[in-house]
Amino acid sequence: MWRMLWLAGVSLVMVLMQVLTAQARPESLAPLADKVSPAVVNITTTTVIEGRTGPQGIVPEGSPFEDFFREFQDRNGGDNGNRPQRSSALGSGFVISEDGYIVTNNHVIADADEIEIEFFPGDGQPRKLLPAKVIGTDPNTDIALLKVEAPAPLKFVTFGDSDTARVGDWVVAMGNPLGQGFSLSAGIVSARNRELSGSYDDYIQTDAAINRGNSGGPLFNMDGNVVGVNTAILSPNGGSIGIGFSMASNVVSKVVEQLKEFGETRRGWLGVRIQDVDTDVAEAMGLDTAKGALITDVPEGPSKEAGLLAGDVILSFDGTEVADTRSLVRTVGNTEVGKTVRVVVYREGKTETLKVTLGRREDAERQSGDSDDDGADPDVTEKELLGLSIGVLTDKMRNELNLSADIDGLIILSVNEASEAWEKGLRGGDVITEAGQQKVASISALEARISEAEEAGRKSLLLLVRRNGEPRFVALNLQ
């Protein structure tokens, strides 16, 4: 009796699972396609290329055959080779408002002289083409915002929450692959939080087929909301092999809001140089775990005014825990310019909270000016320490290495290739400006820092090293 009840229960569970599976994966994506396709557009760009002044590219300039080929060109088209040429390119996009705002990739419309939008025609409907103007672009995320003037309200789609997209969720890509016209492909979310090359990258990886021409098109979830903008593929031959990347909608939506309001992005700027905290650096500084963002330099800007120092580890920014440099850059960039935020740092064995009023990153990048620590010019000495042959900087060395006069410290003359210092990338010509988070301008000062670290029971010493003016921290073992 109990066995029969148990079997009946198992059967019921299996039936329920099949029902739920059927609900999770519809038999057809046609209803979804019908819903979202009117908002997906093809984009054609035209660029005028200046004509050639001669038979360049056919024969070298000055070649005895140059006159022959010029005469050949004249006979077969007169001066067509000197006339401006029109080059066309294709891409995709999607409408986000009934009044005609359209999102695409920046690389789709970059340098275009004319942009034409083709709307989804539907069954038996004629093609509808409209010219578009550029509202704003953001090369950092490869996003562009366009605008068309339509005679009637347009069908549009909305952004979804890309943070809720899970690996394994079904997604649909729409666009204009290889110029074939409107096309749909389906797949799953293969991975999340992929980083390609940018500071603000947050890509969704998908195996939904993405090819050339799909760039700028939408990646939909099963609710018909845009969770990504199809941007790039990984392929040895230029075609889809099931590794495509879509910029997450939570990044895109913030960029679009700023482009729509200002015509450009306005990202928060903290004004520090940073690096990740690895286990050696954490141990050298007395941190329990390797997390946060280690400040390597504080040029003139918001952080210097607020009292942040090189050697501080940023643990929290505006109430958000900082895991690494990437998370800090994205969080700061998404914060309002001019906002005063609380920054929690680890300094000399304890935490401190400072208030920083953020600047604007784009302004800082245009002005871009750094300042280095001041110091004195000590006597020249040399010594072997920590696998390094070290000397004190002189004016002659500064001239030979093209170093700024305000950089002071110890010059690395050579590195033992069997040492940890070599493995961690230290090389001759690097300049050590700090050891144990204190300035060093003499060999004796460095030796004192080593002794202090050993007496404190530390296994490693933290060095601030500059190469071509760029600072970074390196932790070297003392044992």
C-alpha positions, 0 to 999 in steps of 0.5 A, a space after each residue: 500500500 505504502 509502496 503504491 502511494 510512494 510510486 504515485 507521489 513520484 509520478 506526480 512530481 515527475 509530471 509537475 517537473 515536466 509541466 514546469 520545464 515546458 513553462 520555462 522553455 516555450 515550444 515556440 519563440 514566435 510570440 516573443 518575436 512578434 512582440 519585439 521585432 517592430 522595435 528592432 532596426 537595421 542601420 546603414 551608414 554611408 561615409 565619403 572617402 576622399 578620392 585618390 590623386 594618382 594610381 596609389 596602391 597599384 604601383 609605387 609612387 615614382 615608378 616608371 609604370 606610374 604614367 602607364 597606369 594613370 593613362 589606363 585609369 583615364 581611359 577606363 573612367 576618366 578621373 573617377 579615381 580622383 573623385 570622392 568615394 562612398 562607402 557603406 556599412 551595416 549594423 543593427 539597433 533598437 528603438 527605446 521610446 515612441 518619439 524615436 530614440 534608438 540605441 546601437 554600438 558606437 562602432 556601427 556609426 563612428 565617422 559616418 556622414 549619413 545614417 539611415 534606419 530601416 524599420 521592421 516591415 512586417 508581413 506584406 508591408 513596404 520598407 520604411 526608411 528614416 534618416 537619423 542623427 547622432 545624439 551622443 556616443 560613449 566609446 568606453 562602452 561602445 554605445 551610441 544614441 540616435 534619434 529619428 523623426 517619425 510621422 507617428 509614435 514608434 513601437 519600442 522595447 524597454 531595458 530589463 535588469 541584466 543583474 537578474 540574468 543567470 547562466 543557463 537562462 534563455 535569450 534571443 538576439 535580433 539584428 541584421 547579420 551579414 546584411 541578410 535583413 531581420 533575423 532572430 537567433 536563440 541561445 542561453 546565457 553562457 557566462 556573466 561579467 565578462 571583461 574584454 578591454 574597457 574599464 566599464 566592461 560588463 558583458 553577457 556571454 551567449 551562444 545565440 548566433 551573433 555575426 557581423 551586422 548584428 552589432 548594436 542589436 538587442 539581446 532579449 530575455 524571455 519577457 521581451 526586455 533588453 538585457 544586453 546590446 550585442 557588441 562582439 564575437 570571439 571567432 578565428 574566422 569572423 563568423 559565429 562559433 557560439 561565443 558572443 558578447 553583449 554589453 549588460 543593459 544595466 551599464 547601457 541604460 545609465 549611459 543612454 540616460 546621460 547621452 539623452 540628457 547631456 549628449 555625453 557621459 558624465 562619470 564620477 572621478 575619484 582621482 587616484 591610481 590603484 592596483 589590486 591587493 594580492 595575498 603578498 601585499 595583504 600580508 605585508 600590510 597586515 590585512 586579513 584578506 586580499 581585497 580592496 583597491 590599493 592606492 599607488 598615487 594621489 595626483 591633484 584632485 578630489 582624493 588629494 583634497 580629501 586627504 587620501 594617501 598613497 598606500 591606503 587601501 580603499 575597502 568601501 566606497 559610498 556604502 559599497 564594499 570594494 572587491 577589487 580595482 575593477 569594481 571600484 572603477 565601475 562604482 565610481 563611474 556610476 556615481 553622480 558627479 559632484 556627490 560627496 561620498 564616504 570612503 573607508 580606507 585601511 591605513 597603518 593598521 586601522 580603518 579611517 573614513 574620509 569624505 570625498 566630493 567627486 569630480 568628473 572623469 571626462 574633465 580629468 582625462 582632458 586635463 590629465 596632470 600628475 604630481 610625484 613626491 618631492 625629495 632630496 639628492 643624497 650621496 651615491 651608495 650601492 648595495 645588494 638587498 632583496 635580490 636587487 642591486 640598489 643605488 641612490 639616484 643622482 642628477 646624472 642618473 635622472 638625465 640618463 633615465 629621463 626622470 623628472 627632477 622631483 622624483 627621489 628614491 633608490 634606483 634599481 641597478 640590476 635584478 638577480 634573475 633567480 630572485 622573487 623580485 625578477 619574477 614580480 617584474 622588477 627591472 633595472 631602471 625602476 625607482 623605489 620611492 617608498 618602503 613599508 609605506 615610508 619614503 626612502 632616499 638612502 640605503 640606510 633608510 631602506 635597511 631600516 624599513 626591512 628591520 622594522 618589518 622583520 621586528 614586527 613579524 612581517 614576512 614581506 615588505 611593501 615597495 612603491 616602485 616607479 617605472 617611466 613615471 608610473 607607480 605600482 606596489 610590489 611586496 617582496 618576501 623577507 625570508 
